[in-house]
Amino acid sequence: MNDVDNTLTTQLFSQKNGITSALLGLTILWHPETERIGEQFIGPAEEGAIEVCRYAPLFFRPGQDGIALGHRAIARAPLMVRRTASDSVELAAPDSRMALEVNGTLLSGTRSFSREDVAAGVVLGLGGHVLLCLHWMTSFPRPNLFPGLLGVSSGAIATRELIRQVAGTDLAVLLLGETGTGKDVAARAIHQASKRSANPLVAVNMATLSESLAAADLFGAAKGAYTGAQAPRQGLFAEADGGTLFLDELGDTPASVQPMLLRVLETGCYRPLGASQDARTTARLIAATDQDLDARGFNQPLLRRMEAFVIRVPTLRERREDIGVLLLHMLKGCGLSAEELAAFPPALVSEMCNYDWPGNIRQLSNVARRMVMALQAGERPLLSQYVQAAAPQRSASASLAAPFEPARSASLKEPSEAAPRRKLAEISNDDLLGALEEHGWQISGAAQQLGLSRPSLYKLIEAHPAIRPAALIPRDELDAALRADGGDLARCASRLKTPSEALRRHLRVLGLDTGTS
């Protein structure tokens, strides 16, 4: 279900010594001429070099002529981007006074990046005004036929292509992806592109259904079927008849109704609670989950039925080249004028492009709105003010992700040892502190112990009164903790009450790297 390589379309692969290789691409993340954001340049599929300067290369959108970056802050002397035979990429800074940042860190001389580094997206800052993303491309750029599904990345293109393929069918669709990736947007796009678009799309969050009334909510009930049923009740399947029923948070479906859903998928028939005969539905089912249903004791025949067509919605960190396009759309939605958009601080955009966004597009949208409010109030916002354990700068040569591999929590990798999934309200402040202490203030281990996803754990951390963002801890307190604990990162994190991963990144930014891994 998570094999991304089998879902990409119009693939741009070449074969070299039996090894599959994608094209090297450059995408404009930010430009003072904001209409240029999202333009792309397609680089070599094998060994070769790209010269990036004021006048080259030419960036384009599908159906448009290519245009050079052109901004006067960009040097005439080129930044050399060279792809090697081993699919690493070497950057050589230009012989100029232009400030060149790579992943938020000033670069001089030459730096090499692995294939995995490029898969995570390398953010290039040119002259303090223009941001580019260096990444792999596995699909040709193409016009977007789904305006609600923004993105120029290969992952976004592949998702839209799968939606186009399945929209014309009546197949059940299962949308997989982390929280905040836009699974609900994908569900609406499938419905709107289908022959059912004139009929209703009915959405229900399965986590909100109670065990006792779930059957009545979904399938309806006859008069007197339960206490308080004074009249016949129409269920969600009847409401969605002829249209689409979207089951969000499928993994939280009450166990009592899972066999009933299986029968509907198999036969199209169901029986309202207390009724004497079956009813029939023509509703098409789309479901979404951020859970590993194989590991949760979910009804396996039902899961297999829902897997008639599976779409994995990529995380934002897997499509870093889309951050600029998405951010621009969000800022326009906040009512910023063209002049205000052009004046939006590039340094702030750089921070945002270098952050991994555990809450994905939803988190990016919330942060963008808060930043606009701060700017309109005359403040100078920093990313660390709005996200827990912010990492506004990534190491210029750090490997962040493998090519197109989904980031999975330990609970998904080792389902036999994972704690049962729990709701946020069930976790006390003491539970959270205890789990973090037991796992050296590492997010993955604590999340697994508590039965939470990483994004859910971040929410608890942000709300906890005793836990602090690493970026907001004073320098003198950091120095004192490092001295007291002999540079031991886990002890420092415990003393400072901050997640160890964020602390490590912040110490590197400050030049206080402990050398621990």
KEKOL-843239 format. One record per residue (C-alpha): residue in three letters; x negated, y negated, z negated. Coordinates in steps of 0.001 Angstrom, whole numbers, padded with zeros to 6 digits, always signed. Last residue first. Example, Ala and Ser with C-alpha at 12.3 -4.5 7.8 and 13.67 -1.06 7.14 Angstrom:
<recs>
Ser-013670+001060-007140 Ala-012300+004500-007800 
</recs>
This chain:
<recs>
Ser-024239-011105-017096 Thr-026386-012846-019659 Gly-029106-015284-018581 Thr-028016-017850-021142 Asp-027383-020494-018454 Leu-027651-023954-020050 Gly-028019-025954-016824 Leu-024751-027788-017454 Val-023019-026092-014506 Arg-024438-022769-015664 Leu-023057-023331-019162 His-019629-024008-017662 Arg-019671-020755-015704 Arg-020676-018714-018766 Leu-018028-020407-020904 Ala-015334-019684-018352 Glu-016247-015996-018323 Ser-016516-015900-022144 Pro-013022-017190-022847 Thr-013055-019987-025491 Lys-012848-019929-029294 Leu-016198-021672-029891 Arg-017512-019073-032353 Ser-016005-016191-030369 Ala-017376-017517-027077 Cys-020796-018035-028683 Arg-020752-014496-030039 Ala-019856-013094-026603 Leu-022532-015199-024886 Asp-025444-014255-027150 Gly-027836-017224-026707 Gly-029410-016734-030125 Asp-026073-017102-031869 Ala-026864-020224-033897 Arg-028921-021837-031126 Leu-026251-021251-028494 Ala-023554-022510-030860 Ala-025489-025712-031630 Asp-026092-026470-027951 Leu-022403-025934-027148 Glu-021373-028223-030013 Asp-023778-030896-028766 Arg-022338-030658-025259 Pro-018760-031253-026411 Ile-016175-028539-025538 Leu-013797-029741-022815 Ala-015169-027617-019979 Ala-014855-024469-022087 Pro-011095-024896-022369 Arg-010127-024440-026022 Ile-008292-021728-027953 Ala-006920-022590-031406 Pro-003534-024066-030425 His-002650-021228-028022 Ala-000517-022492-025094 Glu-003314-022316-022481 Ile-004389-018900-023739 Leu-000845-017565-023484 Lys-000512-018788-019894 Tyr-003947-017367-019033 Leu-002762-013976-020339 Ser+000171-014070-017944 Pro-002160-014869-015023 Arg-004429-011932-016023 Ser-001534-009471-016109 Leu-000375-008259-019498 Gly-000336-004938-021372 Leu-002071-006389-024430 Gln-005090-004090-024197 Gln-005395-004575-020439 Ala-005175-008362-020733 Ala-007846-008381-023448 Gly-010205-006294-021321 Ser-009706-008436-018223 Ile-010005-011807-020000 Gln-013309-011287-021802 Trp-013480-012869-025271 Gly-015858-010138-026462 His-013192-007478-026001 Glu-012169-007035-029645 Glu-012221-010797-030238 Leu-009956-011428-027252 Ala-007508-008756-028384 Gly-007409-010101-031939 Leu-006939-013695-030809 Leu-003982-012712-028623 Asp-002336-010552-031276 Asp-002791-013374-033813 Asn-001045-015852-031539 Ser+001823-013393-031172 Ile+002586-011369-028051 Glu+006207-010183-027691 Ala+007327-013442-026075 Leu+004885-012846-023231 Lys+006650-009615-022245 Arg+004844-006312-022380 Arg+003594-003760-019841 Pro+002601-000527-021546 Ala-001163-000443-022274 Ala-003378+000866-019510 Glu-005481+003992-020073 Ser-003802+006267-017534 Pro-003394+003380-015147 Glu-007148+002922-014707 Lys-007598+000680-011677 Leu-004290-001096-012200 Ser-004900-001783-015889 Ala-008420-002937-015055 Ser-006938-005773-013057 Arg-007014-005832-009293 Ala-008467-008421-006960 Pro-007396-007277-003513 Glu-010268-006485-001101 Phe-010449-008753+001940 Pro-014266-008876+001944 Ala-015566-008308-001590 Ala-015141-011165-004034 Leu-017029-013847-005940 Ser-020646-013376-004914 Ala-022560-016323-006325 Ser-024898-018329-004096 Ala-023923-021951-004722 Ser-022593-021015-008161 Arg-019025-022138-008445 Gln-018082-025595-009683 Pro-014725-026694-011088 Ala-014513-023546-013220 Ala-011476-024331-015317 Ala-010895-022335-018491 Gln-007225-023337-018620 Val-006148-025674-015864 Tyr-004931-029268-016034 Gln-007590-031341-017781 Ser-010385-029219-016324 Leu-009350-030399-012856 Leu-010330-033942-013730 Pro-007943-036877-013427 Arg-008985-040537-013116 Glu-006053-042529-014551 Gly-004252-045485-012963 Ala-000746-044209-013701 Gln-000316-043297-010019 Leu-003471-041203-010285 Ala-002118-039343-013332 Met+001241-038646-011667 Val-000552-037391-008550 Met-002693-035106-010710 Arg+000383-033627-012379 Arg+001968-032852-009024 Ala-001225-031239-007708 Val-001545-029091-010849 Asn+001964-027684-010438 Ser+001424-026949-006746 Leu-001934-025254-007317 Gln-000387-023098-010059 Arg+002417-021980-007752 Ile-000064-021319-004939 Asn-002204-018902-006999 Gly-001800-018581-010781 Pro-005370-017260-011067 Trp-006487-020286-009006 Asp-010137-019495-008074 Tyr-011464-023064-008292 Asn-013935-024309-005662 Cys-011269-025883-003441 Met-009781-027710-006425 Glu-013110-029141-007522 Ser-013813-030247-003955 Val-010389-031911-003771 Leu-011282-033880-006899 Ala-014571-034979-005343 Pro-012654-035979-002198 Pro-010563-038439-004254 Phe-007173-039086-002560 Ala-007688-042294-000569 Ala-006619-040813+002779 Leu-003489-039424+001111 Glu-002716-042814-000423 Glu-003030-044521+002972 Ala-000783-041912+004633 Ser+001789-042416+001872 Leu+002147-040083-001089 Gly+005708-038883-001712 Cys+004985-035881-003936 Gly+005877-033637-000999 Lys+003056-035260+000958 Leu+000719-034223-001849 Met+002038-030660-001684 His+001566-030408+002085 Leu-001972-031781+001804 Leu-002755-029284-000954 Leu-001522-026363+001147 Val-003574-027330+004189 Gly-006664-027971+002034 Ile-006313-024709+000112 Asp-005934-022579+003253 Glu-009676-021897+003770 Arg-009706-020316+000294 Arg-007661-017396+001605 Glu-008717-014547-000690 Arg-008780-016949-003677 Leu-005189-017873-002859 Thr-004023-014289-003244 Pro-002822-012314-000247 Val+000820-011210+000214 Arg+000826-007438+000747 Ile+003665-006471+003050 Val+005130-002981+002853 Phe+007767-001542+005188 Ala+009705+001633+004332 Glu+008021+001367+000935 Met+011348+000733-000797 Arg+012309+004357-000140 Arg+009027+005616-001627 Leu+009612+003452-004697 Leu+013105+004858-005146 Pro+011761+008419-004908 Gln+009075+007458-007467 Asn+011346+006024-010154 Phe+008859+003790-011997 Gly+006660+005511-014579 Arg+004386+002485-014678 Ala+001253+003592-012830 Asp+002788+004103-009386 Leu+004603+000779-009818 Asp+001355-001199-009886 Gln+002850-004571-010773 Asp+003107-007920-008975 Thr+006491-006991-007542 Ala+008869-007909-004740 Ala+011972-006331-003227 Ile+013893-006805+000022 Leu+017110-004861+000534 Arg+019485-005344+003495 Ala+023131-005610+002548 Thr+025529-003415+004545 Thr+027369-002233+001448 Arg+029944+000484+000808 Ala+032256+000989-002138 Asp+032925+004291-003839 Gln+036091+005352-005582 Ser+037659+005478-009040 Ala+035996+002335-010420 Gly+034746+002080-014018 Leu+031430+000490-013008 Pro+031393-000119-009282 Arg+030429+002973-007237 Tyr+027709+002755-004639 Cys+027316+003618-000968 Gly+024702+002630+001637 Thr+023652+006291+001751 Glu+019926+006541+000975 Leu+019221+002967-000104 Val+022414+002820-002174 Arg+021592+006172-003780 Leu+018104+004974-004739 Leu+019566+001845-006319 Met+021768+004060-008491 Pro+018740+006148-009533 Gln+016993+002917-010664 Val+020054+001694-012580 Ser+019344+003332-015954 Ala+015615+002583-015842 Pro+016190-001171-016037 Thr+014367-002876-013121 Asp+011224-004570-014458 Gly+008990-003239-011663 Leu+011246-004873-009076 Glu+010232-008360-010239 Asp+012415-009915-007507 Leu+015202-007896-005918 Phe+016270-009846-002825 Leu+019664-008823-001412 Thr+020075-009775+002244 Gly+023161-010460+004360 Gly+026131-008479+005604 Asp+027187-007758+002031 Ala+025147-009932-000340 Glu+028049-010691-002712 Ala+029127-007037-002643 Phe+025621-005941-003599 Leu+025472-008643-006281 Gly+028537-007302-008065 Gln+032142-008485-007936 Arg+033994-008164-011228 Pro+037552-006928-011647 Ala+039367-008782-014416 Gln+039424-008816-018240 Ala+036048-007082-018541 Gly+035405-008189-022145 Thr+034582-004743-023476 Tyr+033675-002495-020559 Ala+035349-001039-017477 Gly+038588-002829-018371 Lys+039022-004296-014886 Ala+036666-002578-012464 Ala+032991-003414-012374 Gly+030381-004771-009972 Phe+027408-003012-008419 Leu+024436-005149-009373 Asp+025647-007071-012412 Ala+027867-004184-013568 Ala+024955-001747-013391 Ala+022639-004165-015208 Leu+025111-004724-018060 Ser+023750-002433-020790 Glu+020066-002430-019831 Ser+020026-006216-019576 Leu+019115-007830-016280 Thr+016685-010768-016509 Ala+013622-008707-015499 Met+015384-007797-012249 Asn+015198-011393-011054 Val+018081-011637-008598 Ala+018282-013209-005160 Val+021245-013299-002770 Leu+020558-014316+000833 Pro+023928-015029+002357 Asn+025007-014541+005987 Ala+023996-016739+008944 Ser+020423-015398+008691 Arg+021512-011774+009112 Lys+020041-011426+012616 Ser+016659-011879+010957 Ala+014185-014782+010994 Gln+015887-016528+008057 His+015966-013314+006017 Ile+012302-012500+006582 Ala+011339-016114+005799 Arg+013365-016053+002566 Ala+011498-012919+001440 Ala+008144-014498+002328 Val+008985-017557+000230 Asp+009890-015259-002682 Lys+006542-013478-002325 Gly+004731-016832-002480 Thr+001404-015998-004144 Gly+002520-017272-007567 Thr+002342-013946-009364 Glu+000050-011461-007692 Gly+001128-009617-004599 Leu+003276-006873-003123 Leu+006402-007395-001014 Leu+008465-004251-000417 Val+010771-004351+002592 Ala+013817-002158+003293 Leu+014229-001687+007027 Asp+017112-003397+008843 Thr+014937-004522+011752 Gly+014377-007870+013502 Ala+012584-009369+010507 Val+010074-006506+010334 Gln+007705-007578+013099 Arg+007948-011317+012461 Ile+007249-010785+008760 Leu+004219-008659+009669 Glu+002952-011451+011931 Arg+003448-014055+009209 Thr+001402-011988+006769 Ala-001374-011454+009335 Ile-001573-015198+010040 Ala-001766-015993+006320 Gly-004562-013459+005815 Ser-006447-014668+008887 Ser-006411-018135+007388 Val-004530-021062+008948 Gly-001937-021402+006197 Leu+001627-022447+005504 Leu+004573-020090+005183 Gly+007570-022457+005017 Pro+007080-023563+008620 Phe+007413-019973+009944 Leu+006545-019999+013669 Asn+002971-021105+012984 Pro+000984-021559+016187 Arg-002037-019224+016559 Pro-005618-018985+015371 Phe-007161-015660+016453 Ser-007304-013052+013716 Thr-010222-011519+011759 Met-012070-014684+010787 Trp-014787-014684+008117 His-015442-017802+006070 Leu-017234-021155+005851 Cys-014895-023759+004381 Leu-015429-027424+005232 Leu-015087-030571+003136 Val-015546-034115+004447 His-016004-037287+002385 Gly-018979-036975+000001 Gly-021474-036831+002851 Leu-020628-033267+003778 Gly-019228-030863+001156 Leu-019411-027193+002177 Val-017180-024637+000441 Val-018218-021004+000969 Gly-015193-018697+001155 Ala-014892-015455-000850 Ala-015591-013441+002313 Val-018687-015601+002818 Asp-020069-014561-000562 Glu-019293-010915+000204 Arg-021259-011043+003461 Ser-024185-012386+001471 Phe-025236-016024+001317 Ser-028728-017438+001840 Arg-029916-020925+000860 Thr-032401-023242+002559 Gly-033779-026646+001567 Ser-031581-028962-000439 Leu-028162-028194-001837 Leu-026067-030099-004351 Thr-023602-027837-006152 Gly-019816-027850-005672 Asn-019675-024576-003727 Val-022344-025978-001400 Glu-022843-029728-001532 Leu-024771-031777+001018 Ala-025445-035462+000354 Met-026620-037035+003591 Arg-030126-038536+003344 Ser-031316-036609+006399 Asp-033393-033643+007514 Pro-030438-031281+007519 Ala-030001-028523+004914 Ala-030596-024957+006108 Leu-027789-022499+005403 Glu-028327-018776+005925 Val-025465-016318+006409 Ser-025622-012576+005693 Asp-024099-010319+008297 Ser-027137-007967+008360 Ala-028216-009190+011805 Thr-028191-012758+010533 Arg-025642-015563+010913 Arg-027243-019007+010914 Val-025623-022244+009756 Met-027958-025169+010443 Leu-026869-028550+009064 Pro-027526-030872+011954 Ala-029172-034302+012123 Arg-026517-036834+013075 Ala-025525-037018+009436 Ile-021946-037082+008215 Ala-020873-040282+006434 Arg-019946-041751+009846 His-017069-039306+010284 Gly-016931-037725+013757 Leu-015935-034186+012793 Ala-016021-033237+016479 Ile-012771-032738+018407 Gly-011500-029654+020269 Asp-008552-029867+022630 Gln-005172-028733+021380 Gly-003001-025676+022037 Pro-003962-023893+018824 Arg-005745-026384+016528 Phe-009307-027496+017167 Phe-012751-028188+015763 Leu-015669-029047+018074 Pro-019153-028381+016700 Ala-020740-030869+016732 Tyr-020906-034670+016843 Arg-021270-035679+013203 Cys-023274-032576+012366 Val-022870-028812+012067 Glu-025178-026722+014246 Ile-023975-023115+014421 Ala-026402-020207+014817 Gly-026286-016658+016093 Glu-026357-012997+015215 Glu-023028-011317+015895 Ala-019386-012388+016049 Pro-020414-016018+016484 Gly-018375-019069+015460 Ile-014743-020066+015799 Phe-014154-023695+014783 Gln-010998-024645+012935 Glu-008589-027504+012253 Gly-006753-027153+008933 Ile-007118-030785+007836 Arg-007438-032984+010924 Glu-004143-034818+010263 Thr-005773-036022+007043 Glu-008148-038391+008809 Pro-010266-038832+005665 His-011059-035091+006023 Trp-010459-032131+003749 Leu-010528-028331+004088 Ile-011674-028309+007724 Thr-012110-024640+008662 Leu-015323-022970+009850 Gly-015395-019400+011160 Leu-017735-016435+011459 Leu-016233-013634+013507 Ala-015617-010189+012049 Ser-017994-007189+012153 Thr-017283-003467+012110 Ile-020409-001316+011811 Gly-021121+001511+014282 Asn-024454+000020+015307 Lys-022632-003205+016146 Gln-018921-003139+016844 Ser-017006-006377+017253 Phe-013827-007347+015480 Leu-011479-010218+016213 Gln-008211-008540+015351 Thr-004972-009640+016960 Thr-003196-008448+013812 Leu-004282-007521+010288 Thr-002213-005009+008323 Asn-004509-001968+008409 Asp-007483-003850+006984 Val-005355-004957+004057 Asp-004962-001488+002617 Asn-002936-002337-000513 Met+000000+000000+000000 
</recs>
